[in-house]
């Protein structure tokens, strides 16, 4: 159900076509809620059918058109209701931790390689999060810039600060993952030598 709210959140900045939503999604909302195009387009259609979005045909190329989506008042009301309702904690389902609990079944070199792959992923992810945070702080992030352009200074400041807060949490999580991976390398060295 959260994909619906991620899409509404993105569209609060400005109306967009499905293609623009997909591109913007991958640069912003996808950092907190991953969804491939195969989920985004059907969700947009359902949301339009449910009255949360409307669309208008806009020119595309010389003769074609495509849909540009707009959030309706009902969509904003449902989004606000979701935002104001308590978040129910979710059980964690992370294969990296499941595997770590059973590394005794694996060859130490296979474990080391898995840790290297996890480390590479989290280092790249951390760099992307830090870069995104910087564009939020200087207000050059395209999705943020579109949204705050229609807000007063106080509302814009709130928007920027809350986005930075979210990214600070994501950055802290990535750093924690990297520290945990380093602990895994240290444990391997302790148990099996270098």
Order of alpha helices (4+ residues) and beta strands (2+ residues): alpha-beta-alpha-alpha-beta-beta-alpha-alpha-alpha-alpha-alpha
